């Protein structure tokens, strides 16, 4: 069902993004799968701009806005933030940054996110980079890091795993059916994982 927000997006930002046609790669993986670390490596080596849906949401929370308070409450409960909220933040970031290659990390989180993003922005991802990692390894990594994250406690971590499995895997399956998923074994050491990532992002001509 359409909303005022949907109409504004379709009449305004959608046309601009459709014209610029940025190259978008979705980066998915469970919490603690190492997405952030590998995105930083891709930015450094391949010139992409890294947009973390989670970071954009946390920045909105930090701003103290009413929108931010709503987002904070949802994250605390392990609930996925509504599509229009995240898409609006992503669109704004894409339009403000002078680049045509973007890694969108941690989004889409479910099938509704995916359909809304493609419909509103007119952008279909070039491919999906999926960091596949066991729940045991991800839990160990999250409990071992100290980044001052309010959502890094054992109960919330397990809620996040459950949400990821129940929602995000449907997105991965959808894009896999389109031949767009590049799967990485993220349980390996960071250096080995990046070697696999480089093989995906390096143009065929450069590999010869």
N, C-alpha and C positions, 0 to 999 in steps of 0.2 A: 504494500500500500504506500502510495506516494505521500510525502510530507513537504512542508515548506522548505526544510533543509535540503531535501532531495532536489526540489525544483531549483533552488538557488545554486546548488552544485552543478546541476545539469546545464543551466543557462550560463553560468559564469565560469568556474574553474574547469569544468569538463572540456569546454571548447578550447581553452588555452592549452591544457595538457594533451588534448587530441592533436592539436597542431604541432606541438613541440615533439611529441612522440618519444619521450625519454626511454632508454633501455632499462628495464627493471628486472632484477633477479630477486625472487623471494627466498629468504633464508629461514629455514625451519629446523627445529630440533627441540627436544625437551629442555627444561630448566637445568643448567649445568652441563649442557652438551658441548660447550666451548664455542658457540656461535660468535660471541662478541670478540673473542681473541682472533678467530679466523677472519672475521670481517675486517679487523684492523690490518691484518696481513694483506688482504685483497686490496684494500684502499691504498696501502703503501706500494704494492707491486703492480697494480693494474689500473689505478686512477679512478676507481669508483668512489662515490660518496655513500657513506654508511648512514642509513636512517634506522634507528632502533625504535620500534613502536613503543617498547617499554620505556626507553629514555624520554621520548616525547611526552608520554603520559605522566612520567614522574616529574618532568619539568613543569607540566601544567599543574600538578599537585602542589609543587613548591611555590607556584605563583600565588597560591592562596585564593584563587578564584572559586566561584560556586561550582563551576565545572570540575575543578581540581578536587574539591571536597567529595563530590559524587564519585569520582574516579578512585580516590583513596578508600572510600567505604567498600567499593566493589572489589578492589585488589585484596583488601584485608579478608574478605570472605571467599577469595579464590574464584570470584565470578568474572567472566569475560566482559570487558567494557563494550558498550554498543558500537556497532560498525560505524555509524555516522560520526561519532566522536573521534575515533582513531583516524578514519579516512580524512576528515577535515584537517587534522594535525599533519598528516602525511602530505596532503595536497599543498598546504601552506609551505611546508619545508621544501618540497620539490620545486615550487614556483620561485622561492627566494634564493635558491642555490644555483650558481652558474656552472652547471654540469649536465651531461645528458646520459650519465650512467649511474644507476642507483642500486644499492643493496638494501632491500627492505627486510629488516630482521625482526622475527617474531610476529609476523602478520602475513597472510590472513590466519587467524586462530581457529576459524571454523568455516563451514561451507557458506554460511550466510555472509560472513566477512568477505569471502572470495568473490561471490556473485555480486555483492554490493560494490566492491572495489572496481571490478571490471566494468560494471554498468555505469557507475558514476564517473569514473575517470576515462573510460574508453581505452584503458591500457591492459594488455594481456602480457604476463611476464615472459621474458625470453626463455627462462627455465626456472626450476625450483631446486635450490641447493639444500639437501636434507642431511643433517648431521645425526646419524643413527647411533645411539648410545644406550647402554643398559641402565635401568632405573637404579640399580645398586651403585654403579659408577657415578651417575649424576648426583645421587644423594650424598655420596662421600665427598664429592667436589664442593657442593653447596655448603655443607656443614663445615668444611675446612677453610672456607674463605671468609674474610671479614671486610665487607664493603659497606657496613652500616645500613644494609638493606632491611627494611622492616618486614619484608616477606621471606626472609631467610631463617625461618625457624622450622623445626621438624614437622609440626602439624600443617603449617601452610605449604611447605614443600610438597608434602604428600597430596594435598588438595590440588596443587599445581600439576603434579604428575597425572592425577586422575583426569583433570580437565584436558590436559594435552592429549592423552590417549583417547578419550571419548570424543574430542572435537577435532583436533588438528590432523589426526591420522586420516580423516575423511577427505581433507583437502589434499593431502599427499596422494591418496588413492585416486582422486579425481585427476590431478595433473599427471600421475603415472599412466593413466589410461590415455592421455594425450601425448605420451612420450616425452614429457617435459621434466621429469625428475632425475636429478643427478645425486645419487646416494653415496655418502661418505661414511666410512667406519670411524666414528668419533671417539671410540674407546681407546684408540692408540695414543701414543705420546704426541704432543703438540706439533713437533717438527714433522713427524710422519703424516699427520693429518694434513698439514699444509702442502706437503708434496703431492698428495692426492688432489687437493684443491687446485694447485698450480696446473696440474695436468688438464683440468676442466677449463680453466680460464685462458690458458696459453693457446693462441691461434695455431691451427694445424700447421701452417707454413713455418712457424717458429720451432716446431718440434722436429722437423726434418733434419 
